[in-house]
């Protein structure tokens, strides 16, 4: 576990060697030829690497090349037998603004939960939040109902933060429901007080675990809606009163499949002109990433697993 924590603490470290084929100045995406060359070099280094660190370095080097082919080369490694490798892949895919990266990360969450690899799941949640593809929110929202599962509880704060970053309005009601559950338990002196409903083998009771979710849940609700309330009932009343107006003013985030350039704040039901051919009114490359009720929030502070402050 120490190796995995060290891995995430070093997320922001620059690669030890320069990327094999960086994108040209002013460009976000490499050419197909550059991607092919980088993948060939990666396969050679990865297959011959006897040490985990060698394979991790190969992943980091390949990830410097931005192309759909690179994404599709990395995604299967999210379930690699070496947890350090899988975690590093999850981290690196967060910098590849492509739907295949987001879809791959979301699809691997369940497998890594089943395999009891919380560091990989936490890294995947962090990257899903950074990418912000609304289609992946449902995978994370489903975890909210599994708060009785010890393994899910380990990563639930990370999932909740990602839900807030993505900003899907469909997550509001499930978040309010979870907030209500945290208020019905004790621990931490919150609503419902008293009691330490113990969970076998845990150092803290279930009530304490649930109480720790109140902050992340409230933060996610604020990030999605721009509102505020001091209880689940307060949030429910405010949401019912504000929902229609917020949905009417929602804005879309679009991305060009060719250049990976994003357009924020556009109409969610009308494609904006593509950035690489705006003068021609070209929009066939534009894909909707998400629809938000508010401006995208500033990047969330790193969780303890990502090297942030401890609890």
C-alpha positions as CSV (number, residue, x, y, z in Angstrom):
1,X,0.0,0.0,0.0
2,X,2.9,2.3,0.8
3,X,4.1,2.0,-2.8
4,X,0.7,2.9,-4.1
5,X,0.4,6.0,-1.9
6,X,3.8,7.1,-3.0
7,X,2.7,6.7,-6.6
8,X,-0.2,9.1,-6.0
9,X,1.9,11.5,-4.1
10,X,4.1,11.8,-7.2
11,X,1.2,12.3,-9.6
12,X,2.4,15.8,-10.6
13,X,6.0,14.8,-11.0
14,X,7.4,15.4,-14.5
15,X,8.5,12.3,-16.5
16,X,12.1,11.3,-16.0
17,X,12.7,11.4,-19.7
18,X,11.1,13.6,-22.4
19,X,8.1,12.3,-24.3
20,X,9.0,10.6,-27.5
21,X,6.9,12.8,-29.7
22,X,5.4,15.9,-28.0
23,X,2.5,17.6,-29.7
24,X,3.6,20.6,-31.8
25,X,3.5,24.0,-30.1
26,X,-0.1,25.2,-29.9
27,X,-1.5,21.7,-30.6
28,X,-3.2,19.4,-28.1
29,X,-3.2,16.3,-30.1
30,X,-0.3,14.4,-31.7
31,X,-0.4,12.9,-35.2
32,X,-1.3,9.3,-35.8
33,X,2.3,8.6,-36.9
34,X,3.6,10.0,-33.6
35,X,1.1,7.9,-31.6
36,X,2.1,4.8,-33.5
37,X,5.8,5.3,-32.8
38,X,5.2,6.0,-29.1
39,X,3.0,2.9,-28.8
40,X,5.7,0.7,-30.4
41,X,8.3,2.1,-28.0
42,X,5.9,1.6,-25.1
43,X,5.2,-2.1,-26.0
44,X,8.9,-2.8,-26.2
45,X,9.7,-1.1,-22.8
46,X,6.6,-2.5,-21.0
47,X,7.2,-6.1,-22.1
48,X,10.8,-6.1,-21.2
49,X,10.3,-4.3,-17.9
50,X,11.1,-6.7,-15.0
51,X,10.4,-4.1,-12.3
52,X,7.1,-2.5,-11.5
53,X,8.7,0.9,-11.6
54,X,10.0,0.3,-15.1
55,X,6.4,-0.4,-16.3
56,X,5.1,2.6,-14.4
57,X,7.7,4.8,-16.1
58,X,6.7,3.4,-19.5
59,X,3.0,4.3,-18.8
60,X,4.0,7.8,-17.8
61,X,6.1,8.3,-20.9
62,X,3.4,7.0,-23.3
63,X,0.8,9.2,-21.7
64,X,2.7,12.3,-22.7
65,X,1.5,11.6,-26.3
66,X,-2.1,12.7,-26.8
67,X,-4.0,10.6,-29.3
68,X,-7.0,8.3,-29.3
69,X,-4.8,5.4,-30.1
70,X,-2.8,6.1,-26.9
71,X,-6.0,6.2,-24.9
72,X,-7.1,2.8,-26.3
73,X,-3.7,1.3,-25.5
74,X,-3.8,2.5,-21.9
75,X,-7.4,1.7,-21.0
76,X,-7.1,-2.1,-20.8
77,X,-4.2,-1.6,-18.3
78,X,-6.7,-0.2,-15.7
79,X,-7.2,-3.7,-14.6
80,X,-3.5,-4.8,-14.9
81,X,-2.4,-7.3,-12.3
82,X,0.1,-4.9,-10.9
83,X,-1.9,-2.4,-8.9
84,X,0.8,0.3,-9.2
85,X,0.5,0.1,-13.0
86,X,-3.3,0.3,-12.9
87,X,-3.2,3.2,-10.6
88,X,-0.7,5.1,-12.7
89,X,-2.8,4.5,-15.8
90,X,-5.9,5.9,-14.0
91,X,-4.0,9.0,-13.1
92,X,-2.6,9.6,-16.6
93,X,-5.9,9.1,-18.4
94,X,-7.2,12.1,-16.5
95,X,-5.0,14.2,-18.8
96,X,-6.5,12.7,-22.0
97,X,-9.6,14.6,-22.9
98,X,-11.3,11.9,-24.9
99,X,-14.6,10.1,-24.3
100,X,-12.8,6.7,-24.5
101,X,-10.6,7.7,-21.5
102,X,-13.7,8.6,-19.5
103,X,-15.6,5.5,-20.6
104,X,-12.7,3.3,-19.8
105,X,-12.2,4.7,-16.3
106,X,-15.9,4.4,-15.5
107,X,-16.0,0.8,-16.8
108,X,-13.1,-0.2,-14.6
109,X,-14.4,1.1,-11.4
110,X,-16.5,-1.9,-10.7
111,X,-13.8,-4.4,-11.5
112,X,-11.3,-2.7,-9.2
113,X,-13.8,-2.4,-6.4
114,X,-14.4,-6.2,-6.7
115,X,-10.6,-6.7,-6.6
116,X,-10.4,-4.6,-3.5
117,X,-8.0,-2.0,-5.1
118,X,-9.2,1.3,-3.5
119,X,-6.2,3.3,-4.6
120,X,-7.0,2.5,-8.3
121,X,-10.6,3.3,-7.8
122,X,-9.8,6.6,-6.0
123,X,-7.4,7.6,-8.8
124,X,-10.1,6.7,-11.4
125,X,-12.7,8.9,-9.6
126,X,-10.2,11.8,-9.5
127,X,-9.6,11.5,-13.2
128,X,-13.3,11.2,-14.0
129,X,-13.9,14.4,-12.1
130,X,-11.2,16.2,-14.0
131,X,-12.5,15.0,-17.4
132,X,-16.1,15.8,-16.5
133,X,-17.9,13.6,-19.0
134,X,-21.6,13.6,-17.8
135,X,-22.2,10.1,-19.2
136,X,-19.8,8.7,-16.5
137,X,-21.7,10.4,-13.6
138,X,-24.2,7.5,-13.4
139,X,-21.5,5.0,-12.6
140,X,-20.4,7.1,-9.6
141,X,-23.9,7.9,-8.5
142,X,-24.7,4.2,-8.2
143,X,-22.0,3.9,-5.5
144,X,-24.0,6.3,-3.2
145,X,-26.5,3.5,-2.5
146,X,-23.7,1.1,-1.5
147,X,-22.7,3.1,1.5
148,X,-23.1,-0.1,3.7
149,X,-20.2,-1.7,1.8
150,X,-16.9,-1.2,3.6
151,X,-14.9,-1.2,0.4
152,X,-17.2,1.4,-1.2
153,X,-17.0,3.6,1.9
154,X,-13.2,3.8,1.5
155,X,-13.6,5.6,-1.8
156,X,-17.0,7.2,-1.5
157,X,-15.6,10.7,-0.7
158,X,-13.5,10.5,-3.9
159,X,-16.6,9.5,-5.9
160,X,-18.7,12.2,-4.4
161,X,-16.1,14.9,-5.2
162,X,-16.0,13.6,-8.8
163,X,-19.8,13.8,-9.0
164,X,-19.6,17.4,-8.0
165,X,-17.0,18.2,-10.5
166,X,-18.9,16.6,-13.4
167,X,-22.0,18.6,-12.3
168,X,-24.9,16.5,-13.6
169,X,-28.3,17.7,-12.4
170,X,-29.4,14.0,-12.3
171,X,-27.1,13.6,-9.3
172,X,-28.8,16.1,-7.0
173,X,-31.6,14.0,-5.7
174,X,-29.4,11.0,-4.9
175,X,-27.0,13.3,-3.1
176,X,-29.8,14.8,-1.1
177,X,-31.0,11.3,-0.2
178,X,-27.5,10.4,1.0
179,X,-27.2,13.6,3.0
180,X,-30.5,12.6,4.7
181,X,-29.0,9.3,5.6
182,X,-25.9,10.9,7.2
183,X,-28.2,13.1,9.3
184,X,-30.1,10.0,10.6
185,X,-26.9,8.6,12.1
186,X,-24.9,9.7,15.0
187,X,-21.1,10.4,15.1
188,X,-19.3,13.7,14.8
189,X,-22.0,15.5,16.8
190,X,-24.1,16.0,13.7
191,X,-27.9,15.8,13.3
192,X,-29.3,12.6,14.8
193,X,-26.5,12.6,17.5
194,X,-25.4,9.7,19.7
195,X,-24.8,6.1,18.8
196,X,-21.8,4.3,17.3
197,X,-23.4,1.6,15.2
198,X,-20.3,-0.6,14.9
199,X,-19.2,-2.3,11.7
200,X,-17.3,-5.5,12.2
201,X,-13.5,-5.0,12.0
202,X,-13.6,-1.2,11.7
203,X,-11.9,1.2,14.0
204,X,-14.8,3.6,13.8
205,X,-18.5,2.9,13.8
206,X,-20.8,3.2,10.8
207,X,-22.2,6.4,12.2
208,X,-18.8,8.1,12.2
209,X,-18.2,6.9,8.6
210,X,-21.5,8.4,7.5
211,X,-20.9,11.6,9.3
212,X,-17.7,12.1,7.4
213,X,-19.6,12.1,4.1
214,X,-21.6,15.2,5.0
215,X,-18.9,17.6,4.0
216,X,-18.2,16.0,0.6
217,X,-21.9,15.6,-0.1
218,X,-22.7,19.3,0.7
219,X,-19.7,20.4,-1.3
220,X,-20.9,18.4,-4.3
221,X,-24.4,19.9,-4.1
222,X,-23.0,23.4,-4.0
223,X,-20.8,22.7,-6.9
224,X,-23.6,21.3,-9.0
225,X,-26.3,23.8,-8.2
226,X,-24.7,26.9,-6.8
227,X,-27.1,26.8,-3.9
228,X,-26.7,26.3,-0.2
229,X,-28.7,24.8,2.7
230,X,-28.1,23.6,6.2
231,X,-29.9,20.2,6.0
232,X,-31.2,17.6,3.6
233,X,-34.7,19.0,4.0
234,X,-33.5,22.5,3.3
235,X,-31.7,21.2,0.2
236,X,-34.8,19.4,-0.9
237,X,-37.0,22.4,-0.6
238,X,-34.5,24.7,-2.3
239,X,-34.0,22.3,-5.2
240,X,-37.7,21.8,-5.8
241,X,-38.1,25.6,-5.9
242,X,-35.0,26.3,-8.0
243,X,-34.8,23.3,-10.3
244,X,-36.9,24.5,-13.3
245,X,-35.1,27.9,-13.5
246,X,-31.7,26.3,-13.2
247,X,-32.4,23.7,-15.9
248,X,-33.7,26.5,-18.2
249,X,-30.4,28.3,-17.9
250,X,-28.1,25.3,-18.1
251,X,-25.1,25.5,-20.4
252,X,-23.2,22.9,-22.3
253,X,-19.6,22.0,-22.6
254,X,-18.6,20.7,-26.1
255,X,-15.4,19.3,-27.4
256,X,-13.9,19.0,-30.8
257,X,-13.0,15.3,-31.6
258,X,-10.2,16.5,-33.8
259,X,-8.4,19.2,-31.8
260,X,-9.7,18.3,-28.3
261,X,-10.5,21.9,-27.8
262,X,-13.4,22.6,-25.5
263,X,-16.2,25.2,-25.8
264,X,-17.7,26.1,-22.4
265,X,-21.0,27.9,-21.8
266,X,-22.6,27.1,-25.1
267,X,-26.2,26.1,-25.7
268,X,-26.6,22.4,-24.8
269,X,-29.0,21.7,-27.7
270,X,-27.0,23.4,-30.5
271,X,-23.5,22.5,-31.6
272,X,-21.1,25.5,-31.6
273,X,-18.8,26.0,-34.5
274,X,-15.7,23.9,-34.4
275,X,-12.6,25.7,-33.3
276,X,-10.4,24.5,-36.1
277,X,-12.8,25.6,-38.8
278,X,-14.9,28.3,-37.2
279,X,-14.8,30.5,-40.3
280,X,-16.7,27.8,-42.2
281,X,-19.3,27.2,-39.6
282,X,-18.1,23.6,-39.3
283,X,-19.6,21.7,-36.4
284,X,-19.6,18.0,-37.3
285,X,-16.6,17.3,-35.0
286,X,-18.3,18.7,-31.9
287,X,-19.5,16.4,-29.2
288,X,-21.4,17.3,-26.0
289,X,-19.4,16.6,-22.9
290,X,-21.8,17.7,-20.2
291,X,-24.6,20.1,-19.3
292,X,-24.1,22.1,-16.1
293,X,-26.4,24.4,-14.1
294,X,-23.5,26.6,-13.0
295,X,-20.0,27.4,-14.1
296,X,-17.5,24.5,-13.7
297,X,-16.0,24.7,-10.2
298,X,-12.3,25.3,-9.6
299,X,-10.3,22.0,-9.4
300,X,-11.1,20.2,-6.2
301,X,-8.3,20.0,-3.6
302,X,-6.5,16.6,-3.7
303,X,-7.8,13.9,-1.4
304,X,-5.4,12.4,1.1
305,X,-4.8,9.6,-1.3
306,X,-3.7,12.1,-3.9
307,X,-1.2,13.7,-1.6
308,X,-3.6,16.2,0.0
309,X,-4.0,16.9,3.7
310,X,-4.8,14.0,6.0
311,X,-7.7,13.7,8.3
